[in-house]
Amino acid sequence: MTSQRVARLLQKQQSSLRKTLDSILTKGIITQNDRQKLLYFLVSNPLLISEDIQRINKTIFQIERGMLKVLS
């Protein structure tokens, strides 16, 4: 895979991650699918920018504190 293709793939993943996080934080609701996406992003993408990692951590913190409604 060329570096340009890798960069485009990374941009798509980051865009998808941001949409997922925005949806969760705006609605205050997280689905099982959303949780799986967040874990996937953390595990599969070592090149996440620190802003995205902080947003994921903030979301996980809110889940643990009961600040988000979790749907199964």
CHARMM internal coordinates of N, CA and C (Angstrom, degrees):
IC EDIT
DIST 1 N 1 CA 1.4458
DIST 1 CA 1 C 1.5314
ANGL 1 N 1 CA 1 C 108.52
DIST 1 C 2 N 1.2935
ANGL 1 CA 1 C 2 N 116.20
DIHE 1 N 1 CA 1 C 2 N 133.14
DIST 2 N 2 CA 1.4619
ANGL 1 C 2 N 2 CA 119.86
DIHE 1 CA 1 C 2 N 2 CA -179.45
DIST 2 CA 2 C 1.5240
ANGL 2 N 2 CA 2 C 110.52
DIHE 1 C 2 N 2 CA 2 C -75.00
DIST 2 C 3 N 1.3094
ANGL 2 CA 2 C 3 N 115.45
DIHE 2 N 2 CA 2 C 3 N 160.82
DIST 3 N 3 CA 1.4648
ANGL 2 C 3 N 3 CA 119.26
DIHE 2 CA 2 C 3 N 3 CA -179.47
DIST 3 CA 3 C 1.5260
ANGL 3 N 3 CA 3 C 111.60
DIHE 2 C 3 N 3 CA 3 C -63.86
DIST 3 C 4 N 1.3352
ANGL 3 CA 3 C 4 N 117.36
DIHE 3 N 3 CA 3 C 4 N -31.02
DIST 4 N 4 CA 1.4691
ANGL 3 C 4 N 4 CA 120.16
DIHE 3 CA 3 C 4 N 4 CA 177.73
DIST 4 CA 4 C 1.5220
ANGL 4 N 4 CA 4 C 110.66
DIHE 3 C 4 N 4 CA 4 C -67.63
DIST 4 C 5 N 1.3204
ANGL 4 CA 4 C 5 N 116.86
DIHE 4 N 4 CA 4 C 5 N -40.13
DIST 5 N 5 CA 1.4680
ANGL 4 C 5 N 5 CA 120.08
DIHE 4 CA 4 C 5 N 5 CA 178.69
DIST 5 CA 5 C 1.5183
ANGL 5 N 5 CA 5 C 110.49
DIHE 4 C 5 N 5 CA 5 C -66.72
DIST 5 C 6 N 1.3148
ANGL 5 CA 5 C 6 N 116.43
DIHE 5 N 5 CA 5 C 6 N -39.55
DIST 6 N 6 CA 1.4604
ANGL 5 C 6 N 6 CA 120.47
DIHE 5 CA 5 C 6 N 6 CA 177.74
DIST 6 CA 6 C 1.5275
ANGL 6 N 6 CA 6 C 109.85
DIHE 5 C 6 N 6 CA 6 C -63.44
DIST 6 C 7 N 1.3218
ANGL 6 CA 6 C 7 N 116.67
DIHE 6 N 6 CA 6 C 7 N -43.19
DIST 7 N 7 CA 1.4674
ANGL 6 C 7 N 7 CA 120.91
DIHE 6 CA 6 C 7 N 7 CA 179.40
DIST 7 CA 7 C 1.5252
ANGL 7 N 7 CA 7 C 110.99
DIHE 6 C 7 N 7 CA 7 C -62.61
DIST 7 C 8 N 1.3293
ANGL 7 CA 7 C 8 N 117.40
DIHE 7 N 7 CA 7 C 8 N -42.06
DIST 8 N 8 CA 1.4766
ANGL 7 C 8 N 8 CA 120.44
DIHE 7 CA 7 C 8 N 8 CA 178.37
DIST 8 CA 8 C 1.5229
ANGL 8 N 8 CA 8 C 110.95
DIHE 7 C 8 N 8 CA 8 C -65.03
DIST 8 C 9 N 1.3289
ANGL 8 CA 8 C 9 N 116.44
DIHE 8 N 8 CA 8 C 9 N -41.27
DIST 9 N 9 CA 1.4579
ANGL 8 C 9 N 9 CA 120.29
DIHE 8 CA 8 C 9 N 9 CA 178.42
DIST 9 CA 9 C 1.5234
ANGL 9 N 9 CA 9 C 110.29
DIHE 8 C 9 N 9 CA 9 C -62.68
DIST 9 C 10 N 1.3064
ANGL 9 CA 9 C 10 N 116.64
DIHE 9 N 9 CA 9 C 10 N -43.32
DIST 10 N 10 CA 1.4602
ANGL 9 C 10 N 10 CA 121.06
DIHE 9 CA 9 C 10 N 10 CA 178.59
DIST 10 CA 10 C 1.5242
ANGL 10 N 10 CA 10 C 110.92
DIHE 9 C 10 N 10 CA 10 C -62.17
DIST 10 C 11 N 1.3300
ANGL 10 CA 10 C 11 N 117.28
DIHE 10 N 10 CA 10 C 11 N -42.31
DIST 11 N 11 CA 1.4636
ANGL 10 C 11 N 11 CA 120.75
DIHE 10 CA 10 C 11 N 11 CA 178.22
DIST 11 CA 11 C 1.5194
ANGL 11 N 11 CA 11 C 111.04
DIHE 10 C 11 N 11 CA 11 C -62.55
DIST 11 C 12 N 1.3327
ANGL 11 CA 11 C 12 N 117.46
DIHE 11 N 11 CA 11 C 12 N -41.06
DIST 12 N 12 CA 1.4671
ANGL 11 C 12 N 12 CA 120.66
DIHE 11 CA 11 C 12 N 12 CA 178.16
DIST 12 CA 12 C 1.5194
ANGL 12 N 12 CA 12 C 110.53
DIHE 11 C 12 N 12 CA 12 C -63.58
DIST 12 C 13 N 1.3353
ANGL 12 CA 12 C 13 N 116.87
DIHE 12 N 12 CA 12 C 13 N -43.16
DIST 13 N 13 CA 1.4573
ANGL 12 C 13 N 13 CA 120.49
DIHE 12 CA 12 C 13 N 13 CA 179.89
DIST 13 CA 13 C 1.5226
ANGL 13 N 13 CA 13 C 110.72
DIHE 12 C 13 N 13 CA 13 C -64.29
DIST 13 C 14 N 1.3218
ANGL 13 CA 13 C 14 N 117.28
DIHE 13 N 13 CA 13 C 14 N -42.33
DIST 14 N 14 CA 1.4605
ANGL 13 C 14 N 14 CA 120.23
DIHE 13 CA 13 C 14 N 14 CA 179.36
DIST 14 CA 14 C 1.5259
ANGL 14 N 14 CA 14 C 111.21
DIHE 13 C 14 N 14 CA 14 C -65.91
DIST 14 C 15 N 1.3135
ANGL 14 CA 14 C 15 N 117.19
DIHE 14 N 14 CA 14 C 15 N -37.84
DIST 15 N 15 CA 1.4616
ANGL 14 C 15 N 15 CA 121.00
DIHE 14 CA 14 C 15 N 15 CA 177.44
DIST 15 CA 15 C 1.5235
ANGL 15 N 15 CA 15 C 110.26
DIHE 14 C 15 N 15 CA 15 C -63.88
DIST 15 C 16 N 1.3158
ANGL 15 CA 15 C 16 N 116.41
DIHE 15 N 15 CA 15 C 16 N -44.52
DIST 16 N 16 CA 1.4615
ANGL 15 C 16 N 16 CA 121.14
DIHE 15 CA 15 C 16 N 16 CA 178.70
DIST 16 CA 16 C 1.5242
ANGL 16 N 16 CA 16 C 110.57
DIHE 15 C 16 N 16 CA 16 C -63.43
DIST 16 C 17 N 1.3196
ANGL 16 CA 16 C 17 N 116.48
DIHE 16 N 16 CA 16 C 17 N -42.51
DIST 17 N 17 CA 1.4598
ANGL 16 C 17 N 17 CA 121.12
DIHE 16 CA 16 C 17 N 17 CA 178.22
DIST 17 CA 17 C 1.5241
ANGL 17 N 17 CA 17 C 110.66
DIHE 16 C 17 N 17 CA 17 C -60.60
DIST 17 C 18 N 1.3050
ANGL 17 CA 17 C 18 N 117.10
DIHE 17 N 17 CA 17 C 18 N -46.59
DIST 18 N 18 CA 1.4670
ANGL 17 C 18 N 18 CA 120.52
DIHE 17 CA 17 C 18 N 18 CA -178.89
DIST 18 CA 18 C 1.5207
ANGL 18 N 18 CA 18 C 111.69
DIHE 17 C 18 N 18 CA 18 C -63.71
DIST 18 C 19 N 1.3233
ANGL 18 CA 18 C 19 N 117.48
DIHE 18 N 18 CA 18 C 19 N -39.05
DIST 19 N 19 CA 1.4666
ANGL 18 C 19 N 19 CA 120.49
DIHE 18 CA 18 C 19 N 19 CA 177.11
DIST 19 CA 19 C 1.5204
ANGL 19 N 19 CA 19 C 110.30
DIHE 18 C 19 N 19 CA 19 C -63.45
DIST 19 C 20 N 1.3286
ANGL 19 CA 19 C 20 N 116.37
DIHE 19 N 19 CA 19 C 20 N -43.05
DIST 20 N 20 CA 1.4621
ANGL 19 C 20 N 20 CA 120.62
DIHE 19 CA 19 C 20 N 20 CA 179.06
DIST 20 CA 20 C 1.5218
ANGL 20 N 20 CA 20 C 110.35
DIHE 19 C 20 N 20 CA 20 C -62.28
DIST 20 C 21 N 1.3271
ANGL 20 CA 20 C 21 N 117.17
DIHE 20 N 20 CA 20 C 21 N -48.53
DIST 21 N 21 CA 1.4645
ANGL 20 C 21 N 21 CA 120.70
DIHE 20 CA 20 C 21 N 21 CA -179.78
DIST 21 CA 21 C 1.5221
ANGL 21 N 21 CA 21 C 111.78
DIHE 20 C 21 N 21 CA 21 C -63.37
DIST 21 C 22 N 1.3125
ANGL 21 CA 21 C 22 N 117.47
DIHE 21 N 21 CA 21 C 22 N -43.34
DIST 22 N 22 CA 1.4690
ANGL 21 C 22 N 22 CA 120.78
DIHE 21 CA 21 C 22 N 22 CA 178.70
DIST 22 CA 22 C 1.5219
ANGL 22 N 22 CA 22 C 110.83
DIHE 21 C 22 N 22 CA 22 C -59.54
DIST 22 C 23 N 1.3211
ANGL 22 CA 22 C 23 N 116.43
DIHE 22 N 22 CA 22 C 23 N -43.14
DIST 23 N 23 CA 1.4619
ANGL 22 C 23 N 23 CA 121.06
DIHE 22 CA 22 C 23 N 23 CA 179.56
DIST 23 CA 23 C 1.5276
ANGL 23 N 23 CA 23 C 110.87
DIHE 22 C 23 N 23 CA 23 C -63.03
DIST 23 C 24 N 1.3135
ANGL 23 CA 23 C 24 N 116.61
DIHE 23 N 23 CA 23 C 24 N -46.13
DIST 24 N 24 CA 1.4667
ANGL 23 C 24 N 24 CA 121.26
DIHE 23 CA 23 C 24 N 24 CA -179.48
DIST 24 CA 24 C 1.5243
ANGL 24 N 24 CA 24 C 110.31
DIHE 23 C 24 N 24 CA 24 C -61.28
DIST 24 C 25 N 1.3104
ANGL 24 CA 24 C 25 N 116.31
DIHE 24 N 24 CA 24 C 25 N -50.03
DIST 25 N 25 CA 1.4647
ANGL 24 C 25 N 25 CA 120.16
DIHE 24 CA 24 C 25 N 25 CA -174.56
DIST 25 CA 25 C 1.5242
ANGL 25 N 25 CA 25 C 112.48
DIHE 24 C 25 N 25 CA 25 C -72.63
DIST 25 C 26 N 1.3255
ANGL 25 CA 25 C 26 N 117.78
DIHE 25 N 25 CA 25 C 26 N -28.61
DIST 26 N 26 CA 1.4611
ANGL 25 C 26 N 26 CA 121.01
DIHE 25 CA 25 C 26 N 26 CA 178.19
DIST 26 CA 26 C 1.5258
ANGL 26 N 26 CA 26 C 110.95
DIHE 25 C 26 N 26 CA 26 C -74.31
DIST 26 C 27 N 1.3312
ANGL 26 CA 26 C 27 N 116.17
DIHE 26 N 26 CA 26 C 27 N -45.71
DIST 27 N 27 CA 1.4655
ANGL 26 C 27 N 27 CA 120.88
DIHE 26 CA 26 C 27 N 27 CA -176.95
DIST 27 CA 27 C 1.5222
ANGL 27 N 27 CA 27 C 112.95
DIHE 26 C 27 N 27 CA 27 C -82.90
DIST 27 C 28 N 1.3300
ANGL 27 CA 27 C 28 N 116.38
DIHE 27 N 27 CA 27 C 28 N -24.71
DIST 28 N 28 CA 1.4606
ANGL 27 C 28 N 28 CA 119.45
DIHE 27 CA 27 C 28 N 28 CA -175.87
DIST 28 CA 28 C 1.5113
ANGL 28 N 28 CA 28 C 112.17
DIHE 27 C 28 N 28 CA 28 C 74.63
DIST 28 C 29 N 1.3223
ANGL 28 CA 28 C 29 N 116.25
DIHE 28 N 28 CA 28 C 29 N 18.79
DIST 29 N 29 CA 1.4655
ANGL 28 C 29 N 29 CA 121.92
DIHE 28 CA 28 C 29 N 29 CA -178.14
DIST 29 CA 29 C 1.5225
ANGL 29 N 29 CA 29 C 108.32
DIHE 28 C 29 N 29 CA 29 C -130.20
DIST 29 C 30 N 1.3277
ANGL 29 CA 29 C 30 N 115.53
DIHE 29 N 29 CA 29 C 30 N 137.86
DIST 30 N 30 CA 1.4590
ANGL 29 C 30 N 30 CA 120.13
DIHE 29 CA 29 C 30 N 30 CA 175.87
DIST 30 CA 30 C 1.5211
ANGL 30 N 30 CA 30 C 108.87
DIHE 29 C 30 N 30 CA 30 C -127.92
DIST 30 C 31 N 1.3060
ANGL 30 CA 30 C 31 N 115.78
DIHE 30 N 30 CA 30 C 31 N 133.05
DIST 31 N 31 CA 1.4639
ANGL 30 C 31 N 31 CA 120.95
DIHE 30 CA 30 C 31 N 31 CA 178.89
DIST 31 CA 31 C 1.5232
ANGL 31 N 31 CA 31 C 109.33
DIHE 30 C 31 N 31 CA 31 C -96.07
DIST 31 C 32 N 1.3189
ANGL 31 CA 31 C 32 N 115.19
DIHE 31 N 31 CA 31 C 32 N 167.61
DIST 32 N 32 CA 1.4609
ANGL 31 C 32 N 32 CA 119.92
DIHE 31 CA 31 C 32 N 32 CA 176.21
DIST 32 CA 32 C 1.5272
ANGL 32 N 32 CA 32 C 109.92
DIHE 31 C 32 N 32 CA 32 C -59.56
DIST 32 C 33 N 1.3246
ANGL 32 CA 32 C 33 N 116.37
DIHE 32 N 32 CA 32 C 33 N -39.15
DIST 33 N 33 CA 1.4595
ANGL 32 C 33 N 33 CA 120.92
DIHE 32 CA 32 C 33 N 33 CA 178.36
DIST 33 CA 33 C 1.5309
ANGL 33 N 33 CA 33 C 110.81
DIHE 32 C 33 N 33 CA 33 C -61.89
DIST 33 C 34 N 1.3297
ANGL 33 CA 33 C 34 N 117.18
DIHE 33 N 33 CA 33 C 34 N -41.37
DIST 34 N 34 CA 1.4662
ANGL 33 C 34 N 34 CA 120.96
DIHE 33 CA 33 C 34 N 34 CA 177.49
DIST 34 CA 34 C 1.5296
ANGL 34 N 34 CA 34 C 110.62
DIHE 33 C 34 N 34 CA 34 C -61.39
DIST 34 C 35 N 1.3210
ANGL 34 CA 34 C 35 N 116.07
DIHE 34 N 34 CA 34 C 35 N -42.97
DIST 35 N 35 CA 1.4672
ANGL 34 C 35 N 35 CA 120.34
DIHE 34 CA 34 C 35 N 35 CA -179.86
DIST 35 CA 35 C 1.5196
ANGL 35 N 35 CA 35 C 110.65
DIHE 34 C 35 N 35 CA 35 C -61.90
DIST 35 C 36 N 1.3321
ANGL 35 CA 35 C 36 N 115.56
DIHE 35 N 35 CA 35 C 36 N -42.46
DIST 36 N 36 CA 1.4595
ANGL 35 C 36 N 36 CA 119.68
DIHE 35 CA 35 C 36 N 36 CA 178.99
DIST 36 CA 36 C 1.5248
ANGL 36 N 36 CA 36 C 110.98
DIHE 35 C 36 N 36 CA 36 C -63.64
DIST 36 C 37 N 1.3297
ANGL 36 CA 36 C 37 N 116.70
DIHE 36 N 36 CA 36 C 37 N -39.81
DIST 37 N 37 CA 1.4670
ANGL 36 C 37 N 37 CA 120.28
DIHE 36 CA 36 C 37 N 37 CA 178.01
DIST 37 CA 37 C 1.5254
ANGL 37 N 37 CA 37 C 111.05
DIHE 36 C 37 N 37 CA 37 C -61.53
DIST 37 C 38 N 1.3299
ANGL 37 CA 37 C 38 N 116.50
DIHE 37 N 37 CA 37 C 38 N -44.98
DIST 38 N 38 CA 1.4614
ANGL 37 C 38 N 38 CA 119.69
DIHE 37 CA 37 C 38 N 38 CA -179.20
DIST 38 CA 38 C 1.5219
ANGL 38 N 38 CA 38 C 111.22
DIHE 37 C 38 N 38 CA 38 C -61.84
DIST 38 C 39 N 1.3251
ANGL 38 CA 38 C 39 N 116.11
DIHE 38 N 38 CA 38 C 39 N -44.54
DIST 39 N 39 CA 1.4610
ANGL 38 C 39 N 39 CA 119.23
DIHE 38 CA 38 C 39 N 39 CA 178.27
DIST 39 CA 39 C 1.5172
ANGL 39 N 39 CA 39 C 111.24
DIHE 38 C 39 N 39 CA 39 C -63.64
DIST 39 C 40 N 1.3265
ANGL 39 CA 39 C 40 N 116.19
DIHE 39 N 39 CA 39 C 40 N -40.40
DIST 40 N 40 CA 1.4596
ANGL 39 C 40 N 40 CA 120.52
DIHE 39 CA 39 C 40 N 40 CA 178.47
DIST 40 CA 40 C 1.5279
ANGL 40 N 40 CA 40 C 110.55
DIHE 39 C 40 N 40 CA 40 C -60.16
DIST 40 C 41 N 1.3221
ANGL 40 CA 40 C 41 N 116.88
DIHE 40 N 40 CA 40 C 41 N -45.62
DIST 41 N 41 CA 1.4585
ANGL 40 C 41 N 41 CA 120.53
DIHE 40 CA 40 C 41 N 41 CA -179.98
DIST 41 CA 41 C 1.5244
ANGL 41 N 41 CA 41 C 111.15
DIHE 40 C 41 N 41 CA 41 C -60.90
DIST 41 C 42 N 1.3307
ANGL 41 CA 41 C 42 N 116.45
DIHE 41 N 41 CA 41 C 42 N -42.55
DIST 42 N 42 CA 1.4612
ANGL 41 C 42 N 42 CA 119.49
DIHE 41 CA 41 C 42 N 42 CA -179.06
DIST 42 CA 42 C 1.5237
ANGL 42 N 42 CA 42 C 112.02
DIHE 41 C 42 N 42 CA 42 C -65.94
DIST 42 C 43 N 1.3250
ANGL 42 CA 42 C 43 N 116.11
DIHE 42 N 42 CA 42 C 43 N -42.62
DIST 43 N 43 CA 1.4630
ANGL 42 C 43 N 43 CA 120.93
DIHE 42 CA 42 C 43 N 43 CA -175.12
DIST 43 CA 43 C 1.5211
ANGL 43 N 43 CA 43 C 112.49
DIHE 42 C 43 N 43 CA 43 C -77.57
DIST 43 C 44 N 1.3110
ANGL 43 CA 43 C 44 N 117.04
DIHE 43 N 43 CA 43 C 44 N -39.85
DIST 44 N 44 CA 1.4633
ANGL 43 C 44 N 44 CA 119.87
DIHE 43 CA 43 C 44 N 44 CA -169.67
DIST 44 CA 44 C 1.5232
ANGL 44 N 44 CA 44 C 114.76
DIHE 43 C 44 N 44 CA 44 C -94.68
DIST 44 C 45 N 1.3131
ANGL 44 CA 44 C 45 N 117.39
DIHE 44 N 44 CA 44 C 45 N -8.04
DIST 45 N 45 CA 1.4530
ANGL 44 C 45 N 45 CA 117.74
DIHE 44 CA 44 C 45 N 45 CA -173.71
DIST 45 CA 45 C 1.5289
ANGL 45 N 45 CA 45 C 111.60
DIHE 44 C 45 N 45 CA 45 C -127.95
DIST 45 C 46 N 1.3244
ANGL 45 CA 45 C 46 N 116.82
DIHE 45 N 45 CA 45 C 46 N 88.28
DIST 46 N 46 CA 1.4672
ANGL 45 C 46 N 46 CA 119.72
DIHE 45 CA 45 C 46 N 46 CA -179.24
DIST 46 CA 46 C 1.5308
ANGL 46 N 46 CA 46 C 113.14
DIHE 45 C 46 N 46 CA 46 C -70.48
DIST 46 C 47 N 1.3280
ANGL 46 CA 46 C 47 N 117.43
DIHE 46 N 46 CA 46 C 47 N -7.77
DIST 47 N 47 CA 1.4601
ANGL 46 C 47 N 47 CA 120.64
DIHE 46 CA 46 C 47 N 47 CA -177.61
DIST 47 CA 47 C 1.5269
ANGL 47 N 47 CA 47 C 113.23
DIHE 46 C 47 N 47 CA 47 C -99.33
DIST 47 C 48 N 1.3261
ANGL 47 CA 47 C 48 N 117.05
DIHE 47 N 47 CA 47 C 48 N 15.26
DIST 48 N 48 CA 1.4617
ANGL 47 C 48 N 48 CA 119.22
DIHE 47 CA 47 C 48 N 48 CA 177.46
DIST 48 CA 48 C 1.5212
ANGL 48 N 48 CA 48 C 109.71
DIHE 47 C 48 N 48 CA 48 C -58.58
DIST 48 C 49 N 1.3127
ANGL 48 CA 48 C 49 N 115.46
DIHE 48 N 48 CA 48 C 49 N 141.17
DIST 49 N 49 CA 1.4596
ANGL 48 C 49 N 49 CA 118.41
DIHE 48 CA 48 C 49 N 49 CA 177.29
DIST 49 CA 49 C 1.5282
ANGL 49 N 49 CA 49 C 108.86
DIHE 48 C 49 N 49 CA 49 C -77.95
DIST 49 C 50 N 1.3081
ANGL 49 CA 49 C 50 N 116.05
DIHE 49 N 49 CA 49 C 50 N 155.38
DIST 50 N 50 CA 1.4629
ANGL 49 C 50 N 50 CA 120.41
DIHE 49 CA 49 C 50 N 50 CA -173.71
DIST 50 CA 50 C 1.5268
ANGL 50 N 50 CA 50 C 112.15
DIHE 49 C 50 N 50 CA 50 C -59.54
DIST 50 C 51 N 1.3270
ANGL 50 CA 50 C 51 N 117.87
DIHE 50 N 50 CA 50 C 51 N -32.63
DIST 51 N 51 CA 1.4686
ANGL 50 C 51 N 51 CA 120.86
DIHE 50 CA 50 C 51 N 51 CA 178.31
DIST 51 CA 51 C 1.5311
ANGL 51 N 51 CA 51 C 110.48
DIHE 50 C 51 N 51 CA 51 C -60.73
DIST 51 C 52 N 1.3262
ANGL 51 CA 51 C 52 N 116.78
DIHE 51 N 51 CA 51 C 52 N -43.04
DIST 52 N 52 CA 1.4619
ANGL 51 C 52 N 52 CA 120.37
DIHE 51 CA 51 C 52 N 52 CA 179.63
DIST 52 CA 52 C 1.5231
ANGL 52 N 52 CA 52 C 110.95
DIHE 51 C 52 N 52 CA 52 C -67.53
DIST 52 C 53 N 1.3123
ANGL 52 CA 52 C 53 N 117.13
DIHE 52 N 52 CA 52 C 53 N -40.63
DIST 53 N 53 CA 1.4672
ANGL 52 C 53 N 53 CA 120.79
DIHE 52 CA 52 C 53 N 53 CA 178.34
DIST 53 CA 53 C 1.5223
ANGL 53 N 53 CA 53 C 109.87
DIHE 52 C 53 N 53 CA 53 C -62.63
DIST 53 C 54 N 1.3265
ANGL 53 CA 53 C 54 N 117.73
DIHE 53 N 53 CA 53 C 54 N -41.99
DIST 54 N 54 CA 1.4637
ANGL 53 C 54 N 54 CA 121.30
DIHE 53 CA 53 C 54 N 54 CA 178.38
DIST 54 CA 54 C 1.5241
ANGL 54 N 54 CA 54 C 111.11
DIHE 53 C 54 N 54 CA 54 C -62.90
DIST 54 C 55 N 1.3266
ANGL 54 CA 54 C 55 N 117.27
DIHE 54 N 54 CA 54 C 55 N -40.00
DIST 55 N 55 CA 1.4732
ANGL 54 C 55 N 55 CA 120.20
DIHE 54 CA 54 C 55 N 55 CA 179.78
DIST 55 CA 55 C 1.5288
ANGL 55 N 55 CA 55 C 110.56
DIHE 54 C 55 N 55 CA 55 C -67.30
DIST 55 C 56 N 1.3259
ANGL 55 CA 55 C 56 N 117.27
DIHE 55 N 55 CA 55 C 56 N -39.21
DIST 56 N 56 CA 1.4643
ANGL 55 C 56 N 56 CA 120.16
DIHE 55 CA 55 C 56 N 56 CA 176.68
DIST 56 CA 56 C 1.5264
ANGL 56 N 56 CA 56 C 109.28
DIHE 55 C 56 N 56 CA 56 C -63.44
DIST 56 C 57 N 1.3166
ANGL 56 CA 56 C 57 N 117.33
DIHE 56 N 56 CA 56 C 57 N -46.61
DIST 57 N 57 CA 1.4647
ANGL 56 C 57 N 57 CA 120.85
DIHE 56 CA 56 C 57 N 57 CA 179.18
DIST 57 CA 57 C 1.5235
ANGL 57 N 57 CA 57 C 111.57
DIHE 56 C 57 N 57 CA 57 C -60.70
DIST 57 C 58 N 1.3316
ANGL 57 CA 57 C 58 N 117.51
DIHE 57 N 57 CA 57 C 58 N -40.29
DIST 58 N 58 CA 1.4691
ANGL 57 C 58 N 58 CA 121.50
DIHE 57 CA 57 C 58 N 58 CA 177.81
DIST 58 CA 58 C 1.5261
ANGL 58 N 58 CA 58 C 110.06
DIHE 57 C 58 N 58 CA 58 C -61.75
DIST 58 C 59 N 1.3142
ANGL 58 CA 58 C 59 N 116.26
DIHE 58 N 58 CA 58 C 59 N -42.76
DIST 59 N 59 CA 1.4605
ANGL 58 C 59 N 59 CA 120.80
DIHE 58 CA 58 C 59 N 59 CA 179.93
DIST 59 CA 59 C 1.5225
ANGL 59 N 59 CA 59 C 110.82
DIHE 58 C 59 N 59 CA 59 C -64.77
DIST 59 C 60 N 1.3286
ANGL 59 CA 59 C 60 N 117.27
DIHE 59 N 59 CA 59 C 60 N -44.52
DIST 60 N 60 CA 1.4649
ANGL 59 C 60 N 60 CA 121.22
DIHE 59 CA 59 C 60 N 60 CA 178.35
DIST 60 CA 60 C 1.5250
ANGL 60 N 60 CA 60 C 110.00
DIHE 59 C 60 N 60 CA 60 C -61.67
DIST 60 C 61 N 1.3193
ANGL 60 CA 60 C 61 N 117.67
DIHE 60 N 60 CA 60 C 61 N -42.01
DIST 61 N 61 CA 1.4621
ANGL 60 C 61 N 61 CA 121.97
DIHE 60 CA 60 C 61 N 61 CA 177.45
DIST 61 CA 61 C 1.5271
ANGL 61 N 61 CA 61 C 110.40
DIHE 60 C 61 N 61 CA 61 C -59.17
DIST 61 C 62 N 1.3266
ANGL 61 CA 61 C 62 N 116.93
DIHE 61 N 61 CA 61 C 62 N -44.25
DIST 62 N 62 CA 1.4624
ANGL 61 C 62 N 62 CA 120.71
DIHE 61 CA 61 C 62 N 62 CA -179.73
DIST 62 CA 62 C 1.5268
ANGL 62 N 62 CA 62 C 111.28
DIHE 61 C 62 N 62 CA 62 C -65.75
DIST 62 C 63 N 1.3178
ANGL 62 CA 62 C 63 N 117.45
DIHE 62 N 62 CA 62 C 63 N -35.70
DIST 63 N 63 CA 1.4671
ANGL 62 C 63 N 63 CA 120.72
DIHE 62 CA 62 C 63 N 63 CA 176.37
DIST 63 CA 63 C 1.5247
ANGL 63 N 63 CA 63 C 109.17
DIHE 62 C 63 N 63 CA 63 C -63.75
DIST 63 C 64 N 1.3308
ANGL 63 CA 63 C 64 N 116.54
DIHE 63 N 63 CA 63 C 64 N -48.84
DIST 64 N 64 CA 1.4624
ANGL 63 C 64 N 64 CA 121.36
DIHE 63 CA 63 C 64 N 64 CA -177.95
DIST 64 CA 64 C 1.5200
ANGL 64 N 64 CA 64 C 112.11
DIHE 63 C 64 N 64 CA 64 C -61.90
DIST 64 C 65 N 1.3056
ANGL 64 CA 64 C 65 N 117.69
DIHE 64 N 64 CA 64 C 65 N -31.99
DIST 65 N 65 CA 1.4707
ANGL 64 C 65 N 65 CA 122.15
DIHE 64 CA 64 C 65 N 65 CA -178.73
DIST 65 CA 65 C 1.5253
ANGL 65 N 65 CA 65 C 112.64
DIHE 64 C 65 N 65 CA 65 C -88.05
DIST 65 C 66 N 1.3210
ANGL 65 CA 65 C 66 N 116.99
DIHE 65 N 65 CA 65 C 66 N 0.33
DIST 66 N 66 CA 1.4565
ANGL 65 C 66 N 66 CA 120.36
DIHE 65 CA 65 C 66 N 66 CA 179.40
DIST 66 CA 66 C 1.5157
ANGL 66 N 66 CA 66 C 113.52
DIHE 65 C 66 N 66 CA 66 C 75.66
DIST 66 C 67 N 1.3205
ANGL 66 CA 66 C 67 N 116.65
DIHE 66 N 66 CA 66 C 67 N 19.26
DIST 67 N 67 CA 1.4606
ANGL 66 C 67 N 67 CA 120.66
DIHE 66 CA 66 C 67 N 67 CA -178.15
DIST 67 CA 67 C 1.5254
ANGL 67 N 67 CA 67 C 112.24
DIHE 66 C 67 N 67 CA 67 C -83.44
DIST 67 C 68 N 1.3205
ANGL 67 CA 67 C 68 N 116.84
DIHE 67 N 67 CA 67 C 68 N -14.99
DIST 68 N 68 CA 1.4599
ANGL 67 C 68 N 68 CA 121.77
DIHE 67 CA 67 C 68 N 68 CA 177.13
DIST 68 CA 68 C 1.5146
ANGL 68 N 68 CA 68 C 108.80
DIHE 67 C 68 N 68 CA 68 C -116.82
DIST 68 C 69 N 1.3053
ANGL 68 CA 68 C 69 N 116.04
DIHE 68 N 68 CA 68 C 69 N 143.58
DIST 69 N 69 CA 1.4556
ANGL 68 C 69 N 69 CA 120.87
DIHE 68 CA 68 C 69 N 69 CA 176.16
DIST 69 CA 69 C 1.5255
ANGL 69 N 69 CA 69 C 107.45
DIHE 68 C 69 N 69 CA 69 C -82.06
DIST 69 C 70 N 1.3227
ANGL 69 CA 69 C 70 N 116.04
DIHE 69 N 69 CA 69 C 70 N 125.33
DIST 70 N 70 CA 1.4581
ANGL 69 C 70 N 70 CA 121.19
DIHE 69 CA 69 C 70 N 70 CA -177.80
DIST 70 CA 70 C 1.5213
ANGL 70 N 70 CA 70 C 109.01
DIHE 69 C 70 N 70 CA 70 C -100.86
DIST 70 C 71 N 1.3232
ANGL 70 CA 70 C 71 N 115.92
DIHE 70 N 70 CA 70 C 71 N 121.87
DIST 71 N 71 CA 1.4583
ANGL 70 C 71 N 71 CA 121.47
DIHE 70 CA 70 C 71 N 71 CA 176.61
DIST 71 CA 71 C 1.5178
ANGL 71 N 71 CA 71 C 109.05
DIHE 70 C 71 N 71 CA 71 C -102.02
DIST 71 C 72 N 1.3299
ANGL 71 CA 71 C 72 N 115.99
DIHE 71 N 71 CA 71 C 72 N 139.96
DIST 72 N 72 CA 1.4679
ANGL 71 C 72 N 72 CA 118.15
DIHE 71 CA 71 C 72 N 72 CA 178.95
DIST 72 CA 72 C 1.4968
ANGL 72 N 72 CA 72 C 111.77
DIHE 71 C 72 N 72 CA 72 C -96.28
END
COOR INIT
IC SEED 1 N 1 CA 1 C
IC BUILD
